[in-house]
């Protein structure tokens, strides 16, 4: 695995722990020699993540739609900031540039990105692993719901199992790296 796409909030969240998590994630990604691919923002957890990776000597690629850049939320201090036309184009480019996906706490945009990347693998469009960091139980209700989709017959167990869920960033990065290395070519 050479690069990882991280989805997370453009807001900082209500607790300092979320910012600490984003900082730790960016630092660990850089220390592992991985390129961070993310949404290109400078605000919230996105900015903390990118700044931490850069401070640790990492390479950071941001992908941002022009409309968000126009609102002055783009991070101009990145290794590479790529401007695209739409949010759909942003997600596609992040997917192309990444070997795995990791979702930290965030809101509806994070959910959209998580589910799109995960559904791409279910549809066979790629074999890249997806991980959900269930930090301090933030995603407990979502994980319970995803398990219910299997119980109720709306999702196959192997597709549910394709979303790796962890509570600590280091071990989840280890799982994603192992899964990326063992993934068959699409």
C-alpha positions as CSV (number, residue, x, y, z in Angstrom):
1,X,0.0,0.0,0.0
2,X,1.4,3.3,-1.1
3,X,-1.5,5.7,-0.5
4,X,-4.6,6.0,1.7
5,X,-7.7,8.1,1.3
6,X,-9.1,9.5,4.5
7,X,-12.6,10.8,4.8
8,X,-13.4,12.9,7.9
9,X,-15.3,16.0,9.1
10,X,-14.8,19.5,7.7
11,X,-15.8,20.5,11.2
12,X,-13.7,19.9,14.3
13,X,-16.4,18.1,16.2
14,X,-17.5,18.9,19.8
15,X,-14.6,17.4,21.6
16,X,-10.8,18.0,21.5
17,X,-10.4,14.2,21.2
18,X,-11.6,14.3,17.6
19,X,-8.8,16.7,16.7
20,X,-6.3,14.6,18.6
21,X,-7.5,11.6,16.6
22,X,-7.1,13.4,13.2
23,X,-3.6,14.6,14.2
24,X,-2.6,11.1,15.2
25,X,-3.9,9.6,12.0
26,X,-2.1,12.1,9.8
27,X,1.1,11.6,11.7
28,X,0.9,7.8,11.5
29,X,0.2,7.8,7.8
30,X,3.3,10.0,7.2
31,X,5.5,7.9,9.5
32,X,4.5,4.8,7.6
33,X,5.6,6.4,4.4
34,X,2.1,6.5,2.9
35,X,0.7,9.3,0.8
36,X,-2.4,10.9,2.3
37,X,-5.2,11.6,-0.1
38,X,-8.1,13.6,1.2
39,X,-10.7,16.2,0.3
40,X,-8.3,19.2,0.2
41,X,-9.9,21.3,3.0
42,X,-8.1,23.3,5.6
43,X,-11.0,23.5,8.1
44,X,-12.0,21.0,10.8
45,X,-10.6,17.5,11.1
46,X,-9.6,17.6,7.5
47,X,-7.1,20.5,8.1
48,X,-5.8,18.9,11.3
49,X,-5.2,15.6,9.5
50,X,-3.3,17.2,6.6
51,X,-1.3,19.5,8.8
52,X,-0.2,16.6,11.0
53,X,0.9,14.5,7.9
54,X,2.8,17.5,6.5
55,X,4.5,18.2,9.8
56,X,5.6,14.6,10.0
57,X,7.2,14.9,6.5
58,X,4.4,13.2,4.6
59,X,3.1,13.7,1.1
60,X,-0.5,15.0,1.0
61,X,-2.7,15.2,-2.0
62,X,-6.0,17.2,-1.7
63,X,-8.8,17.0,-4.2
64,X,-11.3,19.8,-3.9
65,X,-14.2,21.0,-6.1
66,X,-13.9,24.6,-7.4
67,X,-17.0,25.6,-5.5
68,X,-15.4,24.8,-2.2
69,X,-12.2,26.4,-3.2
70,X,-14.1,29.5,-4.0
71,X,-15.4,29.6,-0.4
72,X,-11.8,29.7,0.7
73,X,-11.8,26.3,2.4
74,X,-9.0,24.8,0.3
75,X,-5.7,24.0,1.9
76,X,-3.0,25.8,-0.1
77,X,0.0,24.3,1.8
78,X,-0.3,20.8,0.5
79,X,2.1,18.8,-1.6
80,X,-0.5,18.7,-4.3
81,X,-3.9,20.4,-4.4
82,X,-6.0,19.3,-7.4
83,X,-9.1,21.3,-8.3
84,X,-12.1,19.4,-9.9
85,X,-15.5,20.5,-11.1
86,X,-17.8,18.4,-8.9
87,X,-18.1,16.4,-5.7
88,X,-18.5,13.2,-7.8
89,X,-15.3,14.0,-9.7
90,X,-13.6,14.5,-6.3
91,X,-14.6,11.1,-5.0
92,X,-13.6,9.4,-8.3
93,X,-10.1,11.1,-8.2
94,X,-9.6,10.2,-4.6
95,X,-10.5,6.6,-5.4
96,X,-8.1,6.5,-8.3
97,X,-5.2,7.9,-6.3
98,X,-5.7,5.6,-3.2
99,X,-5.0,2.0,-2.3
100,X,-7.4,2.0,0.6
101,X,-10.0,4.1,2.4
102,X,-10.3,5.1,6.0
103,X,-13.2,7.0,7.5
104,X,-12.8,9.0,10.7
105,X,-15.7,10.7,12.6
106,X,-17.6,13.1,10.4
107,X,-21.0,14.1,9.2
108,X,-23.1,13.4,6.1
109,X,-20.3,14.1,3.6
110,X,-18.1,11.6,5.4
111,X,-21.0,9.1,5.2
112,X,-21.4,9.7,1.5
113,X,-17.8,9.1,0.8
114,X,-17.6,6.0,3.0
115,X,-20.6,4.4,1.4
116,X,-19.6,5.2,-2.1
117,X,-16.1,3.8,-1.8
118,X,-17.4,0.7,0.0
119,X,-20.1,0.1,-2.6
120,X,-17.6,0.4,-5.4
121,X,-15.8,-2.7,-3.9
122,X,-19.2,-4.6,-3.6
123,X,-19.9,-3.9,-7.2
124,X,-16.4,-5.1,-8.2
125,X,-15.2,-1.7,-9.5
126,X,-12.1,-2.0,-7.3
127,X,-10.7,-4.3,-4.7
128,X,-9.4,-1.6,-2.3
129,X,-10.2,-2.1,1.4
130,X,-12.4,0.3,3.4
131,X,-12.0,0.9,7.1
132,X,-14.3,2.7,9.6
133,X,-12.6,4.0,12.8
134,X,-15.2,3.7,15.5
135,X,-13.5,6.1,17.8
136,X,-14.9,6.1,21.3
137,X,-18.1,4.5,20.0
138,X,-18.9,7.3,17.6
139,X,-20.1,4.8,14.9
140,X,-21.8,2.3,17.3
141,X,-25.3,3.0,16.0
142,X,-24.1,2.8,12.3
143,X,-22.3,-0.5,12.9
144,X,-25.4,-1.9,14.6
145,X,-27.5,-0.8,11.6
146,X,-25.0,-2.3,9.1
147,X,-25.2,-5.6,11.0
148,X,-29.0,-5.4,10.8
149,X,-28.9,-5.1,7.0
150,X,-27.3,-8.6,7.0
151,X,-29.8,-10.0,9.5
152,X,-32.7,-8.6,7.5
153,X,-31.4,-10.0,4.2
154,X,-30.5,-6.7,2.5
155,X,-26.7,-7.2,2.5
156,X,-24.6,-10.3,2.1
157,X,-22.3,-11.2,5.1
158,X,-19.2,-11.1,2.9
159,X,-20.1,-7.5,1.8
160,X,-20.6,-6.4,5.4
161,X,-17.3,-8.0,6.4
162,X,-15.5,-6.1,3.6
163,X,-15.9,-2.9,5.8
164,X,-13.1,-3.3,8.4
165,X,-14.1,-1.7,11.7
166,X,-11.6,-0.8,14.4
167,X,-11.4,1.4,17.5
168,X,-7.7,2.5,17.3
169,X,-6.0,4.0,14.3
170,X,-2.7,2.1,14.3
171,X,-4.2,-1.4,14.3
172,X,-6.9,-0.4,11.7
173,X,-4.1,0.9,9.5
174,X,-2.3,-2.4,9.9
175,X,-5.5,-4.3,8.9
176,X,-6.0,-2.0,5.8
177,X,-2.3,-2.5,4.8
178,X,-2.7,-6.3,5.1
179,X,-6.0,-6.3,3.2
180,X,-4.6,-4.1,0.4
181,X,-1.6,-6.4,0.0
182,X,-3.7,-9.5,-0.3
183,X,-6.4,-8.0,-2.5
184,X,-6.8,-9.5,-5.9
185,X,-6.4,-7.3,-9.0
186,X,-9.7,-6.0,-10.2
